[in-house]
Amino acid sequence: MKHRPLSRRRINDLVIHEVQRERLARIARGEIEPMCDREGFFLWSVREGGRPKYADFILPPLLYLYEQERLEHEARKEEADAPADVTAS
């Protein structure tokens, strides 16, 4: 039986899964800060001496993409609402 190549969608799902896993690993090592509540709870779990399962904190691809879009939208909104830095000369 011939091996079927992975579909583009399945490859994308695997990449998104690995991106999340790598972010969690870097958060656990203290290299980066959490960007959302889910990652913050993961960091809290690590700091409390637990060994959390990465799979418990990895979202399905569509939810992860939604979360990233929401975070970007909030960042753009905060940037637009921030007062312009005007320096008097």
C-alpha positions in Angstrom: 0.0 0.0 0.0 1.3 3.4 -1.0 1.9 6.1 1.7 -0.4 9.0 1.2 1.2 12.4 1.5 -0.2 14.7 4.2 -2.6 17.3 3.2 -1.8 21.0 3.4 -4.3 21.4 6.1 -2.8 18.6 8.2 0.7 20.1 7.7 -0.6 23.5 8.9 -2.2 21.9 11.9 1.1 20.1 12.8 3.0 23.4 12.5 0.6 25.3 14.7 0.8 22.5 17.3 4.6 22.6 17.3 4.6 26.4 17.5 2.4 26.3 20.6 4.6 23.5 22.1 7.8 25.5 21.5 6.3 28.7 23.0 5.3 26.7 26.1 8.8 25.2 26.4 10.4 28.7 26.1 8.0 30.1 28.7 8.9 27.2 31.0 12.6 28.0 30.5 12.0 31.7 31.2 13.1 32.9 27.8 9.8 34.6 26.9 6.8 36.0 28.8 3.3 34.6 28.4 1.0 36.5 25.9 -2.4 35.2 27.1 -4.1 33.8 30.2 -3.6 30.2 29.0 0.1 30.7 28.8 0.1 32.5 32.1 -1.6 29.6 33.8 1.0 27.3 32.3 3.7 29.4 33.8 2.0 29.5 37.1 1.7 25.7 37.0 5.4 25.4 36.3 6.4 27.8 39.1 4.3 25.9 41.6 6.6 23.0 41.1 4.2 21.0 38.9 5.1 19.3 35.7 2.1 20.3 33.6 1.3 18.3 30.4 2.0 20.5 27.4 -1.0 18.9 25.7 -3.3 20.4 28.3 -2.3 23.9 27.2 -2.2 23.4 23.5 -5.3 24.6 21.6 -6.8 23.2 18.5 -5.4 25.1 15.5 -8.6 27.2 14.8 -8.9 28.3 18.4 -5.2 29.2 18.5 -5.5 31.3 15.3 -8.5 33.0 16.8 -6.6 33.7 20.0 -3.7 35.2 18.1 -6.0 37.4 16.0 -7.7 38.6 19.2 -4.4 39.5 20.8 -3.2 41.4 17.7 -6.5 43.2 17.6 -6.2 44.3 21.2 -2.6 45.4 20.7 -3.6 47.5 17.7 -6.5 49.0 19.7 -4.2 49.9 22.6 -1.7 51.4 20.2 -4.4 53.5 18.6 -5.8 54.6 22.0 -2.4 55.6 23.4 -1.7 59.3 23.3 0.9 60.4 20.9 4.3 61.2 22.4 4.8 64.8 21.7 8.1 66.3 22.6 8.3 70.1 23.0 11.3 71.7 21.4 
